[in-house]
Structure formats: C-alpha cells, structure tokens
C-alpha cells in the first residue's frame, strides 16, 4: 500500500506503471506455464522409466485419499478411466 501511495506522490505516469504491471503479468504467466509443462514432462518420463509401477502406486495412494476425502473418489475414478 505504501508503494502505491509513494507512486502517486512521486508523479509516476500511469502509462509507465501500467506497462510495468503488464510486464510483470507476462513474466508470471510464462513462469507458471513453464513450470506446468516441465512438471507434466517429468511425470510422464517417470512413469515410462518405471514401466508402470508408478501408476500402480499412484492408484493405491488415490484409493487411500479417496477414503479420507469425500468427493475425491469420483474425480479419482474419472482420472483412472482417462488414463486407461
């Protein structure tokens, strides 16, 4: 909040502040997209390297989580059907 007030008091042009915010949003979006794509590739590589063993242990942990979390069972079942 102090940063916003000092920006107004120091007469920073709105166009410059908006350009700065747009750049920050772009950088954050690219970072999230990169992390998402890297995590997806790593999970697929791990499953293929293990030969499906990771899938079996993942379904076992999903079953344990399903019993602990109501509503999770339905989404876990849909995810299992999509993988098959």
One Martini backbone bead per residue (centre of mass of N, CA, C, O) as a GRO file, in nm:
protein
   84
    1UNK     BB    1   0.057   0.063  -0.020
    2UNK     BB    2   0.304   0.250  -0.005
    3UNK     BB    3   0.381   0.219  -0.302
    4UNK     BB    4   0.126   0.351  -0.423
    5UNK     BB    5   0.152   0.627  -0.282
    6UNK     BB    6   0.440   0.698  -0.381
    7UNK     BB    7   0.368   0.692  -0.680
    8UNK     BB    8   0.172   0.932  -0.668
    9UNK     BB    9   0.365   1.145  -0.530
   10UNK     BB   10   0.594   1.106  -0.773
   11UNK     BB   11   0.456   1.108  -1.057
   12UNK     BB   12   0.383   0.848  -1.201
   13UNK     BB   13   0.301   0.734  -1.484
   14UNK     BB   14   0.049   0.533  -1.583
   15UNK     BB   15   0.185   0.401  -1.829
   16UNK     BB   16   0.432   0.295  -1.674
   17UNK     BB   17   0.282   0.127  -1.461
   18UNK     BB   18   0.127  -0.052  -1.667
   19UNK     BB   19   0.374  -0.170  -1.809
   20UNK     BB   20   0.490  -0.305  -1.559
   21UNK     BB   21   0.245  -0.490  -1.501
   22UNK     BB   22   0.245  -0.638  -1.774
   23UNK     BB   23   0.526  -0.760  -1.741
   24UNK     BB   24   0.467  -0.919  -1.482
   25UNK     BB   25   0.239  -1.092  -1.598
   26UNK     BB   26   0.403  -1.226  -1.820
   27UNK     BB   27   0.620  -1.354  -1.642
   28UNK     BB   28   0.429  -1.522  -1.465
   29UNK     BB   29   0.294  -1.684  -1.692
   30UNK     BB   30   0.555  -1.817  -1.800
   31UNK     BB   31   0.635  -1.958  -1.537
   32UNK     BB   32   0.381  -2.133  -1.505
   33UNK     BB   33   0.392  -2.274  -1.783
   34UNK     BB   34   0.671  -2.401  -1.746
   35UNK     BB   35   0.613  -2.564  -1.492
   36UNK     BB   36   0.383  -2.730  -1.609
   37UNK     BB   37   0.544  -2.863  -1.844
   38UNK     BB   38   0.771  -2.990  -1.668
   39UNK     BB   39   0.596  -3.165  -1.479
   40UNK     BB   40   0.461  -3.337  -1.702
   41UNK     BB   41   0.723  -3.459  -1.823
   42UNK     BB   42   0.831  -3.594  -1.563
   43UNK     BB   43   0.593  -3.788  -1.512
   44UNK     BB   44   0.611  -3.945  -1.781
   45UNK     BB   45   0.906  -4.041  -1.746
   46UNK     BB   46   0.864  -4.198  -1.483
   47UNK     BB   47   0.658  -4.403  -1.589
   48UNK     BB   48   0.840  -4.524  -1.820
   49UNK     BB   49   1.087  -4.607  -1.641
   50UNK     BB   50   0.917  -4.804  -1.447
   51UNK     BB   51   0.672  -4.954  -1.606
   52UNK     BB   52   0.401  -4.867  -1.420
   53UNK     BB   53   0.457  -4.858  -1.108
   54UNK     BB   54   0.357  -4.566  -1.052
   55UNK     BB   55   0.059  -4.620  -1.114
   56UNK     BB   56  -0.001  -4.822  -0.890
   57UNK     BB   57   0.080  -4.636  -0.652
   58UNK     BB   58  -0.115  -4.408  -0.726
   59UNK     BB   59  -0.380  -4.574  -0.695
   60UNK     BB   60  -0.335  -4.643  -0.398
   61UNK     BB   61  -0.325  -4.348  -0.295
   62UNK     BB   62  -0.607  -4.274  -0.407
   63UNK     BB   63  -0.765  -4.470  -0.231
   64UNK     BB   64  -0.681  -4.346   0.039
   65UNK     BB   65  -0.787  -4.058  -0.024
   66UNK     BB   66  -1.084  -4.135  -0.081
   67UNK     BB   67  -1.150  -4.223   0.215
   68UNK     BB   68  -1.072  -3.926   0.337
   69UNK     BB   69  -1.223  -3.783   0.077
   70UNK     BB   70  -1.492  -3.639  -0.015
   71UNK     BB   71  -1.521  -3.649  -0.377
   72UNK     BB   72  -1.251  -3.786  -0.472
   73UNK     BB   73  -1.346  -4.055  -0.598
   74UNK     BB   74  -1.470  -3.947  -0.859
   75UNK     BB   75  -1.211  -3.808  -0.972
   76UNK     BB   76  -1.031  -4.062  -0.962
   77UNK     BB   77  -1.205  -4.234  -1.154
   78UNK     BB   78  -1.184  -4.046  -1.398
   79UNK     BB   79  -0.873  -4.053  -1.420
   80UNK     BB   80  -0.848  -4.361  -1.462
   81UNK     BB   81  -1.014  -4.373  -1.725
   82UNK     BB   82  -0.831  -4.176  -1.891
   83UNK     BB   83  -0.568  -4.357  -1.874
   84UNK     BB   84  -0.700  -4.628  -2.011
   0.00000   0.00000   0.00000
